[in-house]
Amino acid sequence: MVTYPIPDPGLSSLREAGSVHIPAEPPTAEELREACTSGQFDVVVAQLSDRFDADLLDVAKLAGISNYAVGFDNIDIPAATRNGILVGNTPGVLTDATADVAMLLMLATARRAVEADQFTRSGRFTGWKPDLLLGQDVSGATLGLVGFGRIARATAHRAAAFDMNIIFCNHPPAGRTLDENEVAALPYPARQVDWPELVENSDFLSIHVPLSPSTTHLIDTDTLAAMKPTAILVNTARGPIVDEAALVDALRNGQLAGAGLDVYEHEPRLTPGLADVPNVVLLPHLGSATTKVRARMAQLCAENAIAIARGEVPPHCVNPEAVKDG
C-alpha cells in the first residue's frame, strides 16, 4: 500500500515488482490502522504524516514500512522492532537540497525578502530610500549550527563562501564532541563550542538535529532569552524541536530579530500568531523539494519496500535488529 503517490521511478519500480494499492485519498488514522491490520499488505510506503504508534504496530500484520523520508519520527521504532516490522528510510540524498534551503532562509529572513516582495507587489515601492527595509548582514556574521551531521556540514560549507564565522555544537544539549583532528580536517574554518556558548554567540542559529525526547523543545523560552536580540533562528530539521508558542512571543516582543522555518511543531498547522509576525519566513516543508532529489528518494523508498516484500533486509534499514532468528 502506498499512502500517497510517490514520483517515478519509484512508483513504476513498485508496480513492476508486485501489486500496488493507492487509496483515492490519503488514509485517515483509522483507515491506516484498518489497512495495516487487514493482512492484505506486506509493506506500507508511508509519508511523514502517517503515524505508526505502538498501539498500531502491536496489532499490525506487516513485514515492514518504507518511509518516504530520511526522518522516521512518525514511527515508533522500538515497537516496530519488537513486532518484527522492518523500517526503511531514504538517507543521504537530500543533504544538499536541505542545506540550500537553510541558506535560503538565512538570506531571506536577514534581508527581509518576503516583506520586500510583498511591498513591491502592492505598489508601495516609489523609489530608493536610505532607510527602506533595512536588514541584517549575512556575510561576516556568526553561524551557530545546532548539531553537526551531514546537513549541518553542508550548510557550513555554503556559509563559508559568505565568509561566515562558523561555530557548532555536535549534538546538544549533550553528545559526542569531535576530536581536534576531526575539526582540523574540515574544509572550512569552524570552532566547536558548548551549548550555552553556541546559543549566546550566534547571529544565526540553524537547527540540524533529529527529533528525540532530548531535543523536543530544545529551543524553548530560556534558550530564546539567551540568544542575541539581533539573532535569527532557522529550522529545517523537525518542528517540535522549537517551542513555537515561545518563539511567537519572542518575535512579538523584539526578543529575537527573526526566524526562518521550513518545519512546524504541529505540522501542517501553524501555532496561533506565527503567520501574523512580519519578521518570520515560512516555507511549506520544502527542504528536499527538488525534482531530482524527490525522484531519488522515491527510488530508494521503492528499493526498501521491494526488499522487505521479498523477505530481505532493506538496503536502508533503520532497525535491522527487527529480523527474527529462525
C-alpha positions in Angstrom: 0.0 0.0 0.0 1.3 3.5 -1.0 -0.5 6.0 1.2 0.3 8.9 -1.2 1.7 8.5 -4.8 5.5 8.9 -4.9 7.3 10.1 -8.1 8.7 7.9 -10.7 10.9 5.9 -11.0 9.8 4.8 -7.6 6.2 4.1 -8.3 7.0 2.3 -11.6 9.5 0.1 -9.8 6.9 -0.9 -7.2 4.3 -1.8 -9.9 6.9 -3.9 -11.7 7.7 -5.8 -8.5 4.2 -6.5 -7.3 0.7 -5.4 -6.6 0.3 -1.8 -5.5 -2.7 -0.2 -3.9 -3.0 3.6 -3.7 -6.1 5.0 -1.9 -8.1 7.6 -3.7 -7.4 9.9 -0.7 -4.6 9.7 1.9 -5.8 7.4 4.6 -7.1 8.7 7.9 -5.6 7.3 11.1 -8.5 4.8 11.3 -8.1 3.8 7.6 -4.4 3.3 8.0 -5.0 1.1 11.0 -7.5 -1.0 9.1 -5.1 -1.4 6.2 -2.2 -2.3 8.5 -4.2 -4.9 10.4 -6.1 -6.4 7.4 -3.3 -8.8 6.3 -3.7 -7.6 2.7 -0.4 -5.7 2.6 3.2 -6.8 3.2 4.6 -3.3 3.1 3.3 0.2 3.6 5.1 3.0 1.7 4.5 5.8 4.1 4.7 9.6 4.4 5.8 11.6 7.4 2.1 12.5 8.1 1.3 8.8 8.6 1.7 7.9 12.2 2.6 4.4 13.4 2.5 4.3 17.1 2.9 1.3 19.4 -0.8 0.7 19.6 -1.0 0.3 15.9 2.3 -1.6 15.4 1.4 -4.1 18.1 -1.5 -5.4 16.0 -0.2 -4.7 12.5 0.2 -7.6 10.1 3.1 -6.1 8.1 6.5 -7.1 7.1 7.7 -3.5 7.0 7.3 0.2 6.4 9.2 2.1 3.8 9.2 5.8 4.8 9.4 8.3 2.1 11.7 10.5 4.1 15.1 10.5 5.8 13.4 11.0 9.2 11.3 8.4 10.9 9.9 10.1 14.0 6.4 9.2 12.7 7.2 5.6 13.5 7.7 4.1 17.0 10.9 2.2 16.1 11.1 0.2 19.3 7.5 -1.0 18.8 8.2 -1.9 15.1 11.4 -3.8 16.1 9.6 -5.6 18.9 6.9 -6.8 16.4 9.4 -7.8 13.7 8.4 -4.9 11.4 11.4 -3.6 9.3 11.6 0.1 8.7 13.4 1.7 5.8 14.2 5.4 5.1 15.9 7.5 2.4 19.2 8.8 3.8 21.9 10.8 2.1 20.0 12.1 -0.9 18.6 15.4 0.5 21.7 16.8 2.2 22.5 19.4 -0.4 18.9 20.4 -1.1 18.2 21.0 2.6 21.4 22.9 3.1 20.4 25.1 0.2 17.1 25.8 2.0 18.8 26.6 5.3 20.9 29.2 3.4 17.8 30.5 1.7 16.0 31.0 5.0 19.0 32.8 6.5 19.2 35.2 3.5 15.5 35.7 3.1 15.0 36.5 6.7 18.0 38.7 7.2 17.3 40.7 4.1 13.6 40.7 4.6 13.0 39.3 1.1 9.4 38.2 1.7 8.4 41.6 3.1 10.2 43.3 0.3 8.4 41.2 -2.3 5.0 41.9 -0.8 5.9 45.6 -0.5 6.9 45.8 -4.2 3.9 43.8 -5.4 1.5 46.0 -3.5 2.7 49.1 -5.3 4.2 50.8 -2.3 7.7 51.0 -3.9 8.1 54.6 -5.0 11.9 54.6 -5.4 15.1 54.0 -3.5 15.3 55.4 0.0 18.2 55.3 2.5 16.1 53.6 5.2 13.9 51.3 3.1 13.5 47.8 4.5 16.9 47.7 6.1 18.0 44.2 7.0 21.0 42.4 8.6 24.3 41.3 7.2 24.9 37.6 6.5 28.5 38.0 5.3 30.8 38.0 8.3 28.1 37.0 10.7 28.4 34.1 13.2 26.5 30.9 12.2 25.8 28.6 15.0 25.0 25.0 14.0 22.8 23.0 16.3 24.1 19.6 15.5 26.9 18.8 13.1 25.8 15.9 10.8 25.7 15.8 7.1 23.2 18.6 6.5 24.8 20.9 9.1 28.2 20.4 7.5 26.8 21.1 4.0 25.3 24.3 5.4 28.6 25.2 6.9 30.3 24.7 3.5 27.9 27.1 1.9 28.2 29.6 4.8 32.0 29.6 4.5 31.5 31.1 1.0 29.7 34.0 2.7 32.7 34.5 5.0 30.6 33.5 8.0 32.2 32.6 11.3 31.1 29.0 11.9 30.6 27.5 15.3 28.9 24.3 16.2 27.7 22.0 19.0 27.7 18.4 17.7 24.6 17.1 19.4 23.1 19.4 22.0 22.3 19.6 24.8 24.8 16.7 25.4 26.5 14.5 22.9 29.8 13.3 21.4 32.3 16.0 20.8 34.6 15.9 17.8 38.3 15.4 18.4 40.7 18.2 17.4 41.9 16.3 14.3 38.4 15.9 13.0 37.7 19.6 13.4 41.0 20.5 11.8 40.3 18.2 8.8 37.1 20.2 7.9 37.4 22.0 4.5 36.5 25.3 6.2 37.3 27.0 9.5 35.0 26.0 12.3 35.1 26.0 16.0 33.4 23.6 18.4 31.7 25.2 21.4 29.4 24.1 24.2 25.6 24.6 24.0 25.3 27.8 26.1 28.1 29.4 24.1 26.5 28.4 20.8 23.2 30.0 21.8 24.7 33.2 23.2 27.1 33.9 20.4 25.2 33.0 17.2 23.9 35.7 14.9 22.1 32.8 13.0 21.2 29.7 15.0 20.4 26.9 12.5 18.9 23.6 13.7 20.2 20.3 12.4 19.5 17.6 15.0 17.0 14.8 14.7 13.8 14.8 16.8 14.1 12.8 20.0 13.0 13.2 23.7 16.2 15.1 24.4 15.7 17.6 21.5 12.0 18.2 21.8 11.6 21.9 22.8 15.4 22.2 22.8 14.7 25.8 21.7 12.4 26.9 24.5 11.7 30.1 26.4 15.1 30.0 28.2 17.0 29.3 25.1 15.3 32.1 23.2 16.0 34.5 26.1 19.7 33.6 26.0 20.0 34.4 22.3 21.1 37.8 21.0 18.1 40.1 20.3 19.6 40.6 16.9 19.8 36.9 16.2 17.8 34.8 13.6 16.6 31.3 14.2 16.5 28.8 11.3 14.8 25.4 11.4 15.0 22.9 8.6 15.1 19.8 10.9 11.9 19.0 12.8 9.2 21.3 14.1 8.8 20.1 17.7 12.5 20.9 18.4 11.2 24.5 18.7 8.6 25.6 21.3 6.6 27.6 18.7 4.4 29.5 21.3 7.6 30.7 22.9 9.0 31.6 19.5 5.9 33.7 18.7 6.3 35.6 22.0 10.0 36.2 21.4 9.3 37.5 17.9 6.5 39.8 19.0 8.4 41.2 21.9 11.5 42.0 20.0 13.5 39.4 21.9 14.6 37.9 18.6 15.2 39.6 15.3 13.6 37.0 13.1 13.1 33.3 12.2 13.1 31.2 9.1 11.1 28.0 9.3 10.6 25.1 6.9 9.0 22.7 9.6 6.5 23.2 12.3 5.7 21.9 15.7 2.1 20.9 14.8 2.7 20.5 11.1 0.8 21.4 8.9 -1.0 23.6 11.4 0.8 26.7 12.5 0.9 27.9 16.1 -1.5 30.8 16.5 0.2 34.1 15.8 3.1 32.7 13.8 1.7 33.7 10.5 1.0 37.2 11.7 4.5 38.0 12.7 6.2 40.1 10.0 9.8 39.1 10.8 9.4 35.4 10.0 9.8 33.5 6.7 7.6 30.4 6.5 8.1 27.6 3.9 5.9 24.5 3.5 8.5 21.8 4.3 10.5 22.3 1.1 13.8 21.0 2.3 14.0 18.1 -0.2 11.7 19.7 -2.8 13.7 19.4 -6.0 12.7 17.2 -8.9 15.9 15.3 -8.8 16.0 14.7 -5.0 12.4 13.6 -4.7 12.8 11.2 -7.6 15.9 9.7 -5.9 14.1 9.5 -2.6 11.3 7.6 -4.4 13.7 5.1 -5.9 15.3 4.4 -2.5 11.9 4.1 -0.9 10.8 1.6 -3.6 14.0 -0.4 -3.2 13.4 -0.6 0.5 9.8 -1.7 0.0 10.6 -4.3 -2.6 13.4 -5.8 -0.5 11.1 -6.1 2.6 8.3 -7.7 0.4 10.9 -10.3 -0.7 11.7 -11.1 2.9 15.1 -9.3 2.8 16.6 -6.6 4.9 16.1 -3.3 3.0 19.2 -1.5 1.8 18.5 1.5 4.0 17.2 -0.2 7.2 16.6 1.8 10.4 16.1 -1.3 12.6 17.9 -4.4 11.2 17.5 -6.0 14.6 13.8 -6.5 13.8 14.8 -9.6 11.8 13.8 -12.5 13.9 16.2 -15.5 14.3 14.9 -18.7 12.6 
